[in-house]
Amino acid sequence: MIPRTILLAGMFVGVVLMIGCGRTEMETLVRVAGSGGSDTSTGGAGGAVSGPCAEATCLTSLFQTCVPEGSCYLQGGASPSASYNTGCYANGVTVSYLGSYNGSNVTRNLTVRRNAVLCYSIDESTPTNANAVTYVVHGADGEEVATGTTADKSGTVPMACNGGQPTPVSVLCLSPVGDNSACNLGTCP
């Protein structure tokens, strides 16, 4: 049992650090087709939203408020049961991940701030002996914006915005911050 616990914790730490908090191209996650058929991240009159967050517009608008851009610094650490990292971006956005494993549950928290003010957070929970992943997205005031649970590996999560009807969104929608390969290792300024 101990080797499995160590293995799961090690895998979790690796995944959290791999996902990290690097620069994202939100326009690749959510596009609004403007007039003339061109895609633009700022939208256009009468445009239609597409991408993995298209059906859950409460998430699209929330995530676009704090897109990390510019040069960045990444710092972090880990123990056998937890890992964390923080990335600081030139545009004032700070992205923090905290993951932990307590033997029966794996949790991950993503928190995004701009100039020290909370933009949103995503809490993720996975029981060790189950495939279900539960997501809770909170807004700038800590209010619950959307929730969802998936029980399989289909790549979609039925998310309900503000208690509305569940809408299938890509799991990519719930990872709005991309890879950390462009970040320099070091302390956030």
Secondary structure per residue as TSV (DSSP state, phi and psi in degrees):
chain	resnum	aa	ss	phi	psi
A	1	M	-	360.0	-39.5
A	2	I	H	-63.4	-44.5
A	3	P	H	-59.4	-37.1
A	4	R	H	-64.7	-41.8
A	5	T	H	-61.4	-46.5
A	6	I	H	-64.4	-41.8
A	7	L	H	-61.7	-47.6
A	8	L	H	-62.3	-43.1
A	9	A	H	-63.9	-41.8
A	10	G	H	-63.6	-42.5
A	11	M	H	-63.9	-41.6
A	12	F	H	-62.9	-46.6
A	13	V	H	-58.0	-44.4
A	14	G	H	-62.2	-42.8
A	15	V	H	-65.4	-45.5
A	16	V	H	-62.3	-44.5
A	17	L	H	-68.7	-34.4
A	18	M	H	-65.9	-44.5
A	19	I	H	-64.8	-43.0
A	20	G	T	50.4	-148.4
A	21	C	T	-145.0	51.4
A	22	G	-	-83.8	-179.1
A	23	R	-	-59.7	138.3
A	24	T	-	-118.0	154.6
A	25	E	-	-112.8	83.3
A	26	M	H	-56.2	-29.8
A	27	E	H	-64.8	-18.8
A	28	T	H	-82.5	-22.5
A	29	L	H	-83.4	-38.8
A	30	V	-	-135.6	121.3
A	31	R	E	-121.1	144.7
A	32	V	E	-117.4	118.4
A	33	A	E	-77.0	117.6
A	34	G	-	-89.9	-172.4
A	35	S	G	-65.5	148.2
A	36	G	G	84.2	-0.1
A	37	G	G	81.6	3.4
A	38	S	-	-84.3	148.7
A	39	D	E	-89.4	139.3
A	40	T	E	-147.8	145.0
A	41	S	S	-79.1	-13.7
A	42	T	S	-95.0	-13.2
A	43	G	-	92.2	175.7
A	44	G	-	-156.2	163.5
A	45	A	T	-61.7	129.3
A	46	G	T	71.8	14.4
A	47	G	-	-73.9	161.0
A	48	A	E	-114.8	133.4
A	49	V	E	-78.3	137.5
A	50	S	E	-135.9	170.7
A	51	G	S	110.6	-179.1
A	52	P	T	-66.9	-18.7
A	53	C	T	-103.1	6.7
A	54	A	T	-53.4	-42.3
A	55	E	T	-81.1	-18.6
A	56	A	-	-110.1	75.4
A	57	T	H	-62.7	-22.5
A	58	C	H	-63.8	-29.2
A	59	L	H	-80.8	-41.9
A	60	T	H	-55.7	-53.2
A	61	S	H	-65.3	-35.4
A	62	L	H	-66.8	-47.8
A	63	F	H	-68.4	-32.8
A	64	Q	G	-71.8	-12.1
A	65	T	G	-71.7	-23.7
A	66	C	G	-141.4	65.3
A	67	V	-	-81.5	121.3
A	68	P	-	-69.3	130.8
A	69	E	-	-142.6	154.8
A	70	G	S	90.4	-172.3
A	71	S	-	-64.5	155.2
A	72	C	E	-147.9	158.9
A	73	Y	E	-120.2	143.1
A	74	L	E	-126.6	129.3
A	75	Q	E	-133.5	152.6
A	76	G	E	-176.3	-175.4
A	77	G	E	-169.7	177.9
A	78	A	E	-158.5	157.6
A	79	S	E	-133.5	178.8
A	80	P	T	-61.4	-22.3
A	81	S	T	-119.8	5.5
A	82	A	E	-157.5	157.8
A	83	S	E	-148.5	154.6
A	84	Y	E	-150.9	155.9
A	85	N	E	-157.2	155.2
A	86	T	E	-135.2	132.3
A	87	G	E	-117.2	134.5
A	88	C	E	-116.2	130.5
A	89	Y	E	-111.9	155.4
A	90	A	T	-58.8	-28.7
A	91	N	T	-86.2	12.7
A	92	G	S	88.8	1.1
A	93	V	E	-85.7	134.7
A	94	T	E	-121.3	130.5
A	95	V	E	-119.8	123.9
A	96	S	E	-122.2	136.1
A	97	Y	E	-116.4	139.0
A	98	L	E	-135.1	121.0
A	99	G	E	-122.5	144.7
A	100	S	E	-146.1	159.1
A	101	Y	E	-135.2	122.6
A	102	N	-	-114.3	16.4
A	103	G	S	97.9	-32.9
A	104	S	S	-121.1	-8.4
A	105	N	E	-153.4	141.3
A	106	V	E	-110.6	127.1
A	107	T	E	-123.0	152.5
A	108	R	E	-142.3	136.2
A	109	N	E	-126.4	127.3
A	110	L	E	-109.9	126.9
A	111	T	E	-126.2	129.3
A	112	V	E	-120.6	127.9
A	113	R	E	-128.9	152.6
A	114	R	E	-123.7	121.9
A	115	N	T	51.3	44.9
A	116	A	T	70.7	5.1
A	117	V	E	-102.8	128.2
A	118	L	E	-60.4	129.4
A	119	C	E	-95.7	-52.3
A	120	Y	E	-167.5	166.8
A	121	S	E	-143.3	152.8
A	122	I	E	-127.9	121.1
A	123	D	E	-102.0	131.9
A	124	E	E	-126.4	136.2
A	125	S	E	-137.4	133.0
A	126	T	E	-134.4	114.8
A	127	P	E	-62.9	140.9
A	128	T	T	-57.3	-40.9
A	129	N	T	-99.5	29.1
A	130	A	-	-143.3	159.7
A	131	N	-	-92.2	-11.0
A	132	A	-	-68.1	137.8
A	133	V	E	-123.8	127.3
A	134	T	E	-106.6	133.5
A	135	Y	E	-119.3	136.8
A	136	V	E	-131.5	121.9
A	137	V	E	-105.5	128.6
A	138	H	E	-114.0	145.9
A	139	G	-	-90.0	-168.3
A	140	A	T	-62.5	-27.7
A	141	D	T	-95.5	8.5
A	142	G	S	82.6	-0.6
A	143	E	-	-71.1	148.0
A	144	E	E	-73.9	123.9
A	145	V	E	-100.6	-39.7
A	146	A	E	-156.2	152.2
A	147	T	E	-138.6	155.9
A	148	G	E	-169.3	156.7
A	149	T	E	-140.1	134.9
A	150	T	E	-118.2	143.9
A	151	A	-	-114.9	8.9
A	152	D	S	-144.4	-176.6
A	153	K	S	-105.0	34.0
A	154	S	S	-71.6	-16.4
A	155	G	S	91.9	0.4
A	156	T	E	-124.2	154.4
A	157	V	E	-130.6	126.2
A	158	P	E	-74.9	107.9
A	159	M	E	-106.6	137.8
A	160	A	E	-111.9	119.1
A	161	C	E	-82.5	126.3
A	162	N	T	45.6	43.7
A	163	G	T	76.6	8.2
A	164	G	-	-74.6	-170.1
A	165	Q	-	-71.3	139.1
A	166	P	-	-61.8	137.3
A	167	T	E	-126.2	130.1
A	168	P	E	-69.5	127.4
A	169	V	E	-126.9	155.3
A	170	S	E	-66.9	145.8
A	171	V	G	-60.9	-22.6
A	172	L	G	-62.3	-29.3
A	173	C	G	-61.5	-32.2
A	174	L	G	-89.7	9.9
A	175	S	-	-127.9	65.4
A	176	P	-	-72.5	-7.2
A	177	V	S	-110.6	124.1
A	178	G	-	-78.6	-155.8
A	179	D	-	-74.4	161.1
A	180	N	-	-103.8	16.9
A	181	S	T	-65.5	-23.6
A	182	A	T	-87.1	-6.8
A	183	C	-	-81.9	144.4
A	184	N	E	-85.9	139.6
A	185	L	E	-74.5	135.1
A	186	G	S	155.0	178.2
A	187	T	-	-77.8	139.7
A	188	C	-	-64.8	136.4
A	189	P	-	-65.5	360.0
